[in-house]
Amino acid sequence: MTTSPLKMAQVSHSVLHPEFIAQEVSSRYALGEVDGFLLYRGMNDVYLLKQGDEKYALRVWRKSYRDVDDVAFEMKFLDYLRQRGFPASVGIPAKDGSLYFKLDSPEGPRALALYDWAPGKKFGDMLDIGVAEQIGARMAEMHLLGLEYAGDHKFSSETSKDYLICMPALLDFVYDRPDDLRDYQIIAQRLADRLDEMQGEDIPLGICHRDFHPSNVHVTEDGQITFLDFDAAGEDYLMQDVKNYVWGNLFYGFSPSYGEAFERGYQTVRPFTDAEVASGELFLMAKAFRLIAGMAHSSVSVGRGTLRFRNLDWLGEYIKSRARPLGLL
């Protein structure tokens, strides 16, 4: 009896085998033989590579609306931070000098990069007011280095509105919540208009981390600070980066005092303008809205169970209670 060939399934997010990853790293980098382990599968997949006592992190970006070579922005900026002595987990050049490489997968080409290991623990696991101030100061230093790196480049608000790409997925995500279906469409457009208007105000744009929170900075016992996870890096309002951290502190349920300390430390290096201070609530709301839109878009790859700390009711209340007095709803 003959059987017809099975239909090839469409894949949204494949997982590359750790042994394959180790072989690729061994052949592409001047490290010799390494062992590979999958640390976690998420928005992107992260592997631990070990060679004796030395550890490295390798990221495999998931396929998304971004072009596979968009990762070049992050890798080049991180290399500049390395040259300027800024404490970030940066890409390790391969034998050919490249900072990332690409492989094909069932869902299409994916980018991979090897990073040096960020020592210590997540700041959220070792909270300290003084360290929070130091992290804020480091963030401001990174922003100034970003302006230096960009030179005479003219920044725009376009990437600050990337959430608009995710809106169809967000409306699918809340299909059974009629109030959200109505309100989120209104907020999305009014927020985009407001972000465009800000370009004429004293609210500076620059190169931002764009996903900075207490889990994206490591601290050692002796106080060494390392920034990591720059995969969302791009142009944005500097104050959005600041409020991303403050909001992340709230999201994890930590005391507001750590966010306040972060802002104090930041201003020792780059004081906020009056217009930035006045826009604070808007950027806090924008972070929450961007987060929920991004999670909705990513659900095709990582599922709808990504709301580990806060649910749709909490996020909706946070967003709408701030959108109304801001005139966005």
DAWO-V192578 format. One record per residue. RES is the residue in one small letter. SS is DSSP state (alpha for helix, beta for strand, coil for the rest). PHI is phi in whole degrees, 0 to 359 (NA if undefined). D_LAST is the distance of its C-alpha to the last C-alpha in whole Angstrom. Layout:
# DAWO-V192578
RES_SS_PHI_D_LAST, RES_SS_PHI_D_LAST
This chain:
# DAWO-V192578
m_coil_NA_64, t_coil_267_62, t_coil_240_58, s_coil_285_55, p_coil_299_53, l_coil_293_50, k_coil_289_47, m_coil_286_45, a_coil_284_42, q_coil_279_39, v_coil_245_38, s_coil_264_34, h_coil_202_35, s_coil_271_39, v_coil_243_41, l_coil_282_44, h_coil_291_47, p_alpha_303_47, e_alpha_294_51, f_alpha_295_50, i_alpha_301_48, a_alpha_299_50, q_alpha_296_53, e_alpha_296_50, v_alpha_295_50, s_alpha_298_54, s_alpha_277_55, r_alpha_263_52, y_coil_243_52, a_coil_277_55, l_coil_244_55, g_coil_80_57, e_coil_287_57, v_coil_230_54, d_beta_257_52, g_beta_239_49, f_beta_222_47, l_beta_282_43, l_beta_281_41, y_beta_201_38, r_beta_252_36, g_coil_207_32, m_coil_305_30, n_coil_229_33, d_beta_261_37, v_beta_237_39, y_beta_243_42, l_beta_262_45, l_beta_248_48, k_beta_234_51, q_beta_223_54, g_coil_64_56, d_coil_271_54, e_beta_277_52, k_beta_236_49, y_beta_221_46, a_beta_246_43, l_beta_238_42, r_beta_254_39, v_beta_246_38, w_coil_291_35, r_coil_283_33, k_coil_283_33, s_coil_219_29, y_coil_289_28, r_coil_281_29, d_coil_293_33, v_alpha_301_36, d_alpha_273_37, d_alpha_297_33, v_alpha_295_35, a_alpha_301_37, f_alpha_300_35, e_alpha_300_34, m_alpha_295_38, k_alpha_290_39, f_alpha_294_37, l_alpha_298_38, d_alpha_295_42, y_alpha_294_41, l_alpha_300_40, r_alpha_300_43, q_alpha_298_45, r_coil_268_44, g_coil_78_44, f_coil_279_41, p_coil_281_40, a_beta_227_39, s_coil_285_40, v_coil_244_41, g_beta_289_42, i_coil_262_46, p_coil_294_48, a_coil_284_50, k_coil_302_53, d_coil_273_52, g_coil_89_50, s_coil_287_47, l_coil_263_44, y_coil_204_43, f_beta_221_44, k_beta_234_43, l_beta_227_44, d_coil_278_44, s_coil_211_42, p_coil_304_42, e_coil_266_38, g_coil_127_39, p_coil_299_40, r_beta_229_39, a_beta_266_39, l_beta_225_41, a_beta_211_41, l_beta_258_44, y_beta_238_43, d_beta_289_44, w_coil_281_44, a_coil_277_42, p_coil_287_44, g_coil_87_43, k_beta_237_40, k_beta_302_36, f_alpha_302_35, g_alpha_298_33, d_alpha_265_37, m_coil_211_38, l_coil_300_36, d_coil_202_37, i_alpha_298_36, g_alpha_297_38, v_alpha_291_37, a_alpha_301_34, e_alpha_297_34, q_alpha_295_37, i_alpha_297_34, g_alpha_299_32, a_alpha_297_34, r_alpha_296_35, m_alpha_299_32, a_alpha_297_32, e_alpha_299_35, m_alpha_298_34, h_alpha_297_31, l_alpha_294_34, l_alpha_294_36, g_alpha_296_34, l_alpha_294_34, e_alpha_295_38, y_alpha_297_38, a_alpha_286_35, g_coil_64_38, d_coil_267_37, h_coil_300_34, k_coil_265_31, f_coil_281_28, s_coil_225_25, s_coil_269_21, e_coil_302_22, t_alpha_289_22, s_alpha_292_19, k_alpha_252_17, d_alpha_302_20, y_alpha_302_17, l_alpha_297_17, i_alpha_297_20, c_alpha_271_19, m_alpha_300_16, p_alpha_303_19, a_alpha_292_20, l_alpha_295_17, l_alpha_294_17, d_alpha_294_20, f_alpha_298_20, v_coil_249_17, y_coil_304_19, d_coil_259_20, r_coil_234_17, p_alpha_303_15, d_alpha_296_12, d_alpha_294_11, l_alpha_304_13, r_alpha_285_10, d_alpha_290_7, y_alpha_293_9, q_alpha_293_10, i_alpha_293_6, i_alpha_299_6, a_alpha_302_10, q_alpha_286_10, r_alpha_292_8, l_alpha_295_9, a_alpha_300_13, d_alpha_298_13, r_alpha_293_12, l_alpha_296_15, d_alpha_293_17, e_alpha_299_17, m_alpha_297_18, q_alpha_297_21, g_alpha_268_23, e_coil_248_22, d_coil_275_24, i_coil_231_23, p_coil_293_25, l_beta_260_25, g_beta_183_28, i_beta_274_29, c_beta_236_27, h_coil_293_28, r_coil_76_24, d_coil_208_25, f_coil_274_27, h_coil_205_27, p_coil_299_30, s_coil_267_31, n_coil_257_32, v_beta_217_34, h_beta_257_38, v_beta_226_40, t_coil_269_44, e_coil_299_46, d_coil_266_47, g_coil_92_43, q_coil_290_43, i_beta_251_40, t_beta_225_39, f_beta_277_35, l_coil_212_35, d_coil_62_33, f_coil_267_32, d_coil_293_31, a_coil_260_27, a_coil_304_29, g_beta_174_28, e_beta_285_26, d_beta_191_23, y_beta_287_22, l_alpha_301_24, m_alpha_292_22, q_alpha_295_20, d_alpha_299_23, v_alpha_298_24, k_alpha_288_21, n_alpha_302_21, y_alpha_292_25, v_alpha_301_23, w_alpha_291_20, g_alpha_299_23, n_alpha_300_25, l_alpha_292_23, f_alpha_303_23, y_coil_280_26, g_coil_83_26, f_coil_278_28, s_coil_300_29, p_alpha_301_26, s_alpha_298_30, y_alpha_285_30, g_alpha_293_27, e_alpha_295_28, a_alpha_295_31, f_alpha_303_30, e_alpha_293_28, r_alpha_299_31, g_alpha_297_33, y_alpha_302_31, q_alpha_287_31, t_coil_289_35, v_coil_252_35, r_coil_222_32, p_coil_298_31, f_coil_290_27, t_coil_281_26, d_alpha_300_24, a_alpha_293_22, e_alpha_296_21, v_alpha_300_21, a_alpha_295_19, s_coil_268_16, g_alpha_305_17, e_alpha_297_14, l_alpha_296_12, f_alpha_290_15, l_alpha_296_15, m_alpha_297_12, a_alpha_298_13, k_alpha_299_16, a_alpha_298_15, f_alpha_292_13, r_alpha_297_16, l_alpha_297_18, i_alpha_293_17, a_alpha_293_17, g_alpha_295_20, m_alpha_295_22, a_alpha_298_21, h_alpha_295_23, s_alpha_280_26, s_alpha_298_26, v_alpha_295_28, s_alpha_257_31, v_alpha_240_30, g_coil_88_29, r_coil_266_26, g_coil_264_27, t_coil_274_26, l_coil_274_24, r_coil_285_27, f_coil_258_25, r_coil_223_22, n_coil_262_21, l_alpha_297_18, d_alpha_296_17, w_alpha_297_17, l_alpha_296_15, g_alpha_298_12, e_alpha_295_12, y_alpha_298_13, i_alpha_295_10, k_alpha_287_7, s_alpha_293_9, r_alpha_263_9, a_alpha_295_6, r_alpha_296_5, p_alpha_294_8, l_coil_276_8, g_coil_77_6, l_coil_262_4, l_coil_209_0
